[in-house]
Amino acid sequence: MDEARMVEALQELNPAPRLLMGPGPINADPRVLRAMSAPLLGQFDPQFREYMSQTAELFRRVFQTANHATLVVDGTARSGIEAALVSLIEPGDRVLVPVFGRFGHLKVEIAKRCGAQVRAIETDWGSVFPDEVLEKEIRKYKPNLVAVSHGDTSTTMAQPLAGLGRLCREHDALLYVDATATLGGVDLPADAWQLDVVSAGLQKCLGGPSGAAPLTLNARAAQRIFRRRHTEQGLRTSDAVDGEGSAIRSNYLDLAMIADYWSEKALNHHTEATSMLYAARECARILVKEGLANAFARHARASDAVTAGLRAMGLALFGDQKHKMANITGVFVPPGVDGEKVRRALLSHFAVEIGTSFGPLHGKIWRIGAMGYNARADAVLATLGALEAVLAGEGFKIQRGAAVDAALAVFRHRAD
């Protein structure tokens, strides 16, 4: 590092403020940031163990489950995905992955690394799978595990799940759901829908920072995972009994050991990320106090306002709108407009960030998120107003003020 950069590196952090209206992360709720500044505690301090228990109980409410094994994996949302898959999959297992965006491909890759025989089925980006297609594939492939995203931020689509859990039970398959992009923003009743394992992240609808992955697993999944329990050598006692299954191929992401750490056993696994535990607890507390139904309505209202504003600008929405996620909207970059130039102008002139996408959609759509702490009127209106101004500056014919008026009408109507 040259001397000039070192001088800069020795200054205090002072990031420029941003309104994060992309697919995530979003601006964390100030209450979550305050909670993260609370004093650190030792991982076996009685206060801290009580906070862990409270966090588990709060997330049972968030996941709408009675699952005892409800916990937080220390790491980004991807750590929850990988912990679930590496702990569930034994070499040679058959795994079915419905792919309707980038994060389906991610599950295929992780499952292959676990030694699974993976069957990926794909649909066009911007669409989802009908139940009858999933049923046909499950009957034909007879998977041990089905791994699916609830919502895929790369396409802004949400896969219907209400009947998939029942279908997996009928064919003796476990169901893992990646709810990173949806938990806290739309209904996801884990028990009622018979979802065996669900994981998420804080940085989207839960209104926190990236770095903790809430996860819940039911008795069916726990039985499969705990038969692979192998106590770490440095923690073994004379009465330790290992499971008959193959050892889970990750130490850090071993859900059998993490569940023991979170249980009454308090068997040491790693040093809990104290400040992130505080963040996860506060995210769940805020949501439970607001009420799940109220939070879902707030996200739906913000989504409707975003789509109304974009349509009023004359922009075309991306994908099957019947299955659009409530918290993220895809919109086509209009012909003749440089999408990346617009994103840069939004950031530099208005401090507003929106997203592009990946793969076949890169440069073709923008993704605008209104979720968690940012699923509120002022954030949506500021974003639409800024986008209007930038597009007008690029020569796109637009009725100035129409987008804000249309979005404001949604918020006023829903407030009545």
C-alpha positions as CSV (number, residue, x, y, z in Angstrom):
1,M,0.0,0.0,0.0
2,D,1.5,3.4,-1.0
3,E,1.8,6.2,1.6
4,A,-1.2,8.2,0.4
5,R,-3.5,5.1,0.7
6,M,-2.0,4.4,4.2
7,V,-2.8,7.9,5.3
8,E,-6.4,7.3,4.2
9,A,-6.5,3.9,5.8
10,L,-5.6,5.5,9.2
11,Q,-8.6,7.7,9.2
12,E,-11.8,6.8,11.0
13,L,-14.5,5.1,8.9
14,N,-17.0,7.6,7.6
15,P,-19.0,6.0,4.7
16,A,-21.2,8.4,2.7
17,P,-24.9,7.8,3.4
18,R,-26.8,5.7,1.0
19,L,-30.4,4.7,0.5
20,L,-30.1,1.0,-0.4
21,M,-33.0,0.2,-2.6
22,G,-31.5,-2.7,-4.5
23,P,-32.0,-6.4,-4.0
24,G,-30.1,-6.3,-0.7
25,P,-28.5,-5.5,1.5
26,I,-30.8,-2.7,2.7
27,N,-30.3,-0.1,5.3
28,A,-30.4,-1.7,8.7
29,D,-33.1,-0.5,11.2
30,P,-31.4,2.0,13.6
31,R,-32.6,-0.1,16.5
32,V,-30.7,-3.1,15.2
33,L,-27.5,-1.0,14.9
34,R,-28.0,0.3,18.4
35,A,-28.4,-3.3,19.7
36,M,-25.1,-4.2,18.0
37,S,-23.3,-1.6,20.1
38,A,-24.3,-3.3,23.4
39,P,-21.4,-4.5,25.6
40,L,-19.9,-7.9,24.7
41,L,-20.5,-10.9,26.9
42,G,-18.8,-14.3,27.2
43,Q,-20.5,-17.0,25.2
44,F,-21.4,-19.0,28.4
45,D,-22.3,-16.0,30.5
46,P,-25.8,-16.7,31.9
47,Q,-27.1,-13.4,30.4
48,F,-25.8,-14.4,27.0
49,R,-27.2,-17.9,27.1
50,E,-30.5,-16.3,27.9
51,Y,-30.2,-14.0,24.9
52,M,-29.6,-17.1,22.7
53,S,-32.7,-18.7,24.1
54,Q,-34.8,-15.6,23.5
55,T,-33.4,-15.3,20.0
56,A,-34.4,-18.9,19.3
57,E,-37.9,-18.3,20.6
58,L,-38.4,-15.1,18.7
59,F,-37.4,-16.8,15.5
60,R,-39.8,-19.6,16.1
61,R,-42.5,-16.9,15.9
62,V,-40.9,-15.5,12.7
63,F,-40.6,-19.0,11.1
64,Q,-44.1,-19.8,12.4
65,T,-42.9,-23.1,13.9
66,A,-42.6,-25.1,17.1
67,N,-39.2,-26.6,16.0
68,H,-36.9,-27.0,19.0
69,A,-33.9,-26.8,16.7
70,T,-34.2,-23.1,15.7
71,L,-31.0,-21.2,15.8
72,V,-28.7,-18.7,14.1
73,V,-25.7,-19.8,12.0
74,D,-22.8,-17.3,12.3
75,G,-22.1,-16.1,8.7
76,T,-24.0,-14.6,5.8
77,A,-27.1,-16.1,4.4
78,R,-25.0,-18.4,2.3
79,S,-23.6,-20.0,5.4
80,G,-27.2,-21.0,6.3
81,I,-27.7,-22.5,2.8
82,E,-24.5,-24.4,3.0
83,A,-25.0,-25.6,6.6
84,A,-28.3,-27.0,5.6
85,L,-27.1,-28.8,2.5
86,V,-23.8,-30.1,3.9
87,S,-25.6,-31.4,7.0
88,L,-28.5,-33.0,5.1
89,I,-26.7,-34.5,2.1
90,E,-24.6,-37.7,2.3
91,P,-22.5,-38.8,-0.7
92,G,-24.7,-40.5,-3.3
93,D,-28.0,-38.9,-2.1
94,R,-30.3,-37.9,-4.9
95,V,-31.1,-34.2,-4.8
96,L,-33.7,-32.3,-6.9
97,V,-33.1,-28.6,-7.4
98,P,-35.7,-26.5,-9.2
99,V,-33.8,-23.6,-10.8
100,F,-35.5,-20.4,-11.7
101,G,-32.6,-18.0,-11.1
102,R,-29.0,-17.7,-10.0
103,F,-29.6,-19.1,-6.5
104,G,-31.0,-22.4,-7.8
105,H,-27.7,-22.8,-9.6
106,L,-25.9,-22.1,-6.3
107,K,-27.7,-25.0,-4.6
108,V,-26.8,-27.3,-7.5
109,E,-23.1,-26.4,-7.0
110,I,-23.2,-26.9,-3.3
111,A,-25.1,-30.2,-3.5
112,K,-22.5,-31.5,-6.1
113,R,-19.7,-30.5,-3.7
114,C,-21.4,-32.6,-1.0
115,G,-21.2,-35.6,-3.3
116,A,-24.9,-35.7,-4.3
117,Q,-26.4,-37.0,-7.5
118,V,-28.1,-33.8,-8.5
119,R,-31.0,-33.3,-10.9
120,A,-31.5,-29.7,-11.8
121,I,-34.7,-28.7,-13.6
122,E,-34.9,-25.3,-15.1
123,T,-37.5,-22.8,-16.2
124,D,-37.2,-19.4,-18.0
125,W,-35.9,-16.6,-15.7
126,G,-39.0,-14.6,-14.9
127,S,-41.2,-17.7,-14.3
128,V,-41.7,-20.3,-11.6
129,F,-42.6,-24.0,-11.5
130,P,-46.3,-25.2,-11.4
131,D,-47.0,-27.8,-8.7
132,E,-47.7,-30.5,-11.3
133,V,-44.2,-30.1,-12.9
134,L,-42.6,-30.5,-9.5
135,E,-44.8,-33.5,-8.7
136,K,-43.9,-35.2,-12.0
137,E,-40.1,-34.7,-11.3
138,I,-40.3,-35.9,-7.7
139,R,-42.2,-39.0,-8.8
140,K,-39.7,-39.7,-11.6
141,Y,-36.4,-38.9,-9.8
142,K,-37.4,-40.1,-6.2
143,P,-35.0,-37.6,-4.5
144,N,-33.8,-37.8,-0.9
145,L,-33.9,-34.1,-0.8
146,V,-35.6,-31.2,-2.7
147,A,-33.7,-27.9,-2.3
148,V,-35.5,-24.8,-3.6
149,S,-35.4,-21.0,-3.2
150,H,-38.6,-19.4,-1.9
151,G,-37.7,-16.1,-3.7
152,D,-34.8,-15.6,-6.1
153,T,-33.6,-12.0,-6.1
154,S,-31.9,-12.5,-9.4
155,T,-35.2,-12.8,-11.2
156,T,-37.5,-11.2,-8.5
157,M,-39.8,-14.3,-8.7
158,A,-41.2,-16.2,-5.7
159,Q,-41.9,-20.0,-6.0
160,P,-45.3,-21.1,-4.5
161,L,-44.6,-23.6,-1.7
162,A,-47.9,-24.2,0.0
163,G,-48.3,-27.7,-1.5
164,L,-44.6,-28.7,-2.0
165,G,-44.0,-29.9,1.6
166,R,-47.0,-32.3,1.5
167,L,-45.8,-33.6,-1.8
168,C,-42.3,-34.3,-0.4
169,R,-43.8,-36.1,2.6
170,E,-45.8,-38.3,0.2
171,H,-42.6,-39.3,-1.5
172,D,-40.4,-39.5,1.5
173,A,-38.2,-36.6,0.5
174,L,-36.9,-33.9,2.8
175,L,-37.6,-30.3,1.7
176,Y,-35.0,-27.5,2.2
177,V,-36.2,-23.9,1.5
178,D,-33.8,-21.0,1.1
179,A,-35.9,-18.1,2.4
180,T,-33.0,-15.6,2.4
181,A,-35.0,-13.1,0.3
182,T,-38.4,-13.5,1.7
183,L,-38.5,-14.3,5.5
184,G,-40.2,-11.4,7.3
185,G,-41.7,-9.9,4.1
186,V,-44.2,-12.5,3.0
187,D,-46.1,-15.4,4.7
188,L,-43.9,-18.5,5.2
189,P,-45.5,-20.8,7.8
190,A,-42.9,-23.5,8.1
191,D,-45.1,-25.9,10.1
192,A,-48.3,-25.4,8.2
193,W,-46.5,-25.9,4.8
194,Q,-44.5,-28.9,6.1
195,L,-41.1,-27.3,5.4
196,D,-38.3,-29.5,6.9
197,V,-35.5,-27.0,6.9
198,V,-35.6,-23.2,6.3
199,S,-32.8,-20.8,6.4
200,A,-32.6,-17.0,5.8
201,G,-30.4,-13.9,6.3
202,L,-30.9,-10.6,8.1
203,Q,-30.1,-8.2,5.3
204,K,-33.3,-8.2,3.4
205,C,-36.9,-8.2,4.8
206,L,-35.6,-8.7,8.4
207,G,-34.0,-5.2,8.3
208,G,-30.5,-6.0,9.6
209,P,-26.9,-6.3,8.4
210,S,-25.5,-9.3,6.6
211,G,-23.7,-11.7,8.8
212,A,-26.2,-14.0,10.6
213,A,-28.3,-16.8,9.1
214,P,-31.5,-17.8,11.1
215,L,-32.3,-21.4,10.5
216,T,-35.0,-23.9,11.7
217,L,-35.2,-27.7,11.2
218,N,-38.0,-30.0,12.2
219,A,-37.8,-33.4,13.8
220,R,-37.6,-35.2,10.4
221,A,-34.6,-33.2,9.4
222,A,-33.0,-33.3,12.9
223,Q,-33.2,-37.1,12.9
224,R,-31.3,-37.3,9.6
225,I,-28.7,-34.7,10.7
226,F,-28.2,-36.1,14.2
227,R,-27.6,-39.7,12.9
228,R,-24.4,-38.0,11.5
229,R,-23.4,-36.4,14.8
230,H,-19.7,-36.8,15.5
231,T,-18.4,-35.1,18.6
232,E,-15.2,-33.1,18.1
233,Q,-12.2,-34.9,19.5
234,G,-11.2,-32.1,21.8
235,L,-14.7,-32.1,23.4
236,R,-15.2,-35.9,23.7
237,T,-16.0,-37.5,27.0
238,S,-15.9,-41.1,27.8
239,D,-19.7,-41.5,27.3
240,A,-19.8,-39.8,23.9
241,V,-21.7,-41.8,21.3
242,D,-21.4,-40.9,17.6
243,G,-24.2,-41.4,15.1
244,E,-24.1,-44.2,12.6
245,G,-24.1,-41.9,9.6
246,S,-21.2,-40.5,7.8
247,A,-19.5,-37.4,9.3
248,I,-20.8,-34.1,8.1
249,R,-18.1,-32.7,5.7
250,S,-17.8,-29.4,7.4
251,N,-16.8,-28.7,11.0
252,Y,-17.9,-25.0,11.1
253,L,-21.2,-25.6,9.3
254,D,-22.1,-28.9,11.1
255,L,-25.7,-28.4,12.2
256,A,-25.5,-31.4,14.6
257,M,-22.8,-29.6,16.5
258,I,-24.3,-26.2,16.1
259,A,-27.7,-27.5,17.4
260,D,-25.9,-29.0,20.5
261,Y,-24.3,-25.6,21.1
262,W,-27.7,-23.9,21.0
263,S,-29.4,-26.6,23.1
264,E,-29.5,-27.1,26.8
265,K,-26.3,-29.1,26.4
266,A,-24.4,-25.8,25.5
267,L,-21.7,-28.0,24.0
268,N,-19.0,-25.7,22.8
269,H,-18.7,-25.4,19.0
270,H,-17.4,-22.0,18.2
271,T,-17.3,-18.6,19.8
272,E,-20.7,-17.0,19.1
273,A,-20.5,-13.8,17.1
274,T,-21.9,-11.7,20.0
275,S,-22.8,-8.5,18.2
276,M,-24.5,-10.4,15.3
277,L,-26.5,-12.4,17.9
278,Y,-27.7,-9.1,19.3
279,A,-28.6,-8.0,15.7
280,A,-30.5,-11.2,15.0
281,R,-32.4,-10.9,18.2
282,E,-33.4,-7.3,17.6
283,C,-34.4,-8.1,14.0
284,A,-36.8,-10.8,15.2
285,R,-38.0,-8.7,18.2
286,I,-38.9,-5.8,16.0
287,L,-40.8,-8.1,13.5
288,V,-42.7,-10.0,16.2
289,K,-43.6,-6.8,18.0
290,E,-44.9,-5.3,14.7
291,G,-46.9,-8.4,14.0
292,L,-46.2,-10.7,11.0
293,A,-49.5,-9.8,9.3
294,N,-48.7,-6.1,9.6
295,A,-45.2,-6.6,8.2
296,F,-46.5,-8.6,5.3
297,A,-49.0,-5.8,4.5
298,R,-46.3,-3.2,4.8
299,H,-44.2,-5.0,2.2
300,A,-47.1,-5.6,-0.1
301,R,-48.1,-1.9,0.1
302,A,-44.5,-0.8,-0.7
303,S,-44.4,-3.2,-3.6
304,D,-47.6,-2.0,-5.1
305,A,-46.4,1.6,-4.8
306,V,-43.1,0.8,-6.6
307,T,-44.9,-1.0,-9.4
308,A,-47.5,1.8,-9.7
309,G,-44.7,4.4,-9.9
310,L,-42.7,2.5,-12.5
311,R,-45.7,1.9,-14.7
312,A,-46.5,5.6,-14.5
313,M,-43.0,6.3,-15.8
314,G,-43.8,4.2,-18.9
315,L,-41.4,1.4,-17.8
316,A,-42.1,-2.3,-18.4
317,L,-42.0,-4.7,-15.5
318,F,-40.1,-7.9,-15.8
319,G,-41.4,-11.4,-15.3
320,D,-44.7,-13.1,-14.3
321,Q,-46.3,-10.5,-12.1
322,K,-48.5,-13.1,-10.5
323,H,-45.4,-14.6,-8.9
324,K,-43.4,-11.4,-8.3
325,M,-41.7,-11.2,-4.9
326,A,-43.4,-8.6,-2.7
327,N,-40.1,-7.0,-1.8
328,I,-38.2,-6.7,-5.1
329,T,-39.4,-5.5,-8.5
330,G,-37.7,-6.2,-11.8
331,V,-38.0,-3.5,-14.5
332,F,-36.6,-3.5,-18.0
333,V,-34.0,-0.9,-18.8
334,P,-35.8,1.2,-21.6
335,P,-34.3,1.0,-25.1
336,G,-31.6,3.5,-25.8
337,V,-30.9,4.1,-22.1
338,D,-27.5,3.0,-20.6
339,G,-28.7,1.2,-17.5
340,E,-25.3,1.3,-15.7
341,K,-25.0,5.1,-16.4
342,V,-28.4,5.5,-14.7
343,R,-27.4,3.5,-11.7
344,R,-24.2,5.5,-11.3
345,A,-26.1,8.8,-11.6
346,L,-28.6,7.7,-8.9
347,L,-25.7,6.9,-6.6
348,S,-23.6,10.0,-7.2
349,H,-26.4,12.6,-7.4
350,F,-29.1,11.1,-5.1
351,A,-27.2,8.6,-3.0
352,V,-29.7,6.0,-4.0
353,E,-28.6,2.4,-5.0
354,I,-30.6,0.1,-7.2
355,G,-29.4,-3.2,-8.6
356,T,-28.7,-4.7,-12.0
357,S,-29.0,-8.5,-12.4
358,F,-26.9,-11.6,-13.3
359,G,-26.5,-14.0,-16.1
360,P,-29.0,-13.6,-19.0
361,L,-30.5,-10.6,-17.3
362,H,-27.3,-8.6,-16.7
363,G,-27.7,-5.1,-18.1
364,K,-31.3,-5.8,-19.2
365,I,-33.2,-5.1,-16.0
366,W,-32.9,-3.1,-12.9
367,R,-34.0,-4.6,-9.5
368,I,-35.6,-2.2,-7.0
369,G,-36.1,-3.4,-3.5
370,A,-38.4,-2.0,-0.9
371,M,-38.0,-4.3,2.1
372,G,-37.2,-4.4,5.8
373,Y,-36.6,-1.0,7.2
374,N,-36.8,0.5,3.7
375,A,-40.4,-0.8,3.0
376,R,-41.8,2.6,3.8
377,A,-43.3,5.5,1.9
378,D,-40.4,8.1,2.1
379,A,-37.8,5.6,0.8
380,V,-40.0,4.5,-2.1
381,L,-41.0,8.1,-3.1
382,A,-37.4,9.3,-2.9
383,T,-36.2,6.5,-5.1
384,L,-38.9,7.0,-7.7
385,G,-38.4,10.7,-7.8
386,A,-34.6,10.3,-8.3
387,L,-35.2,7.7,-11.0
388,E,-37.6,10.1,-12.8
389,A,-35.0,12.9,-12.7
390,V,-32.1,10.8,-14.0
391,L,-34.2,9.2,-16.8
392,A,-35.4,12.6,-17.9
393,G,-31.8,13.8,-17.9
394,E,-31.0,10.9,-20.2
395,G,-33.6,12.1,-22.7
396,F,-36.2,9.4,-21.8
397,K,-39.7,10.9,-22.4
398,I,-41.4,11.0,-19.1
399,Q,-44.3,12.8,-17.4
400,R,-42.5,14.4,-14.5
401,G,-44.1,13.7,-11.1
402,A,-46.3,10.9,-12.4
403,A,-44.4,8.2,-10.7
404,V,-44.4,9.8,-7.3
405,D,-48.1,10.7,-7.6
406,A,-49.0,7.1,-8.5
407,A,-47.0,5.6,-5.7
408,L,-48.3,8.2,-3.2
409,A,-51.8,7.3,-4.2
410,V,-51.1,3.7,-3.2
411,F,-49.8,4.7,0.2
412,R,-52.7,7.1,0.8
413,H,-55.3,4.5,-0.3
414,R,-53.9,1.8,1.9
415,A,-53.7,4.2,4.9
416,D,-57.5,4.9,4.7
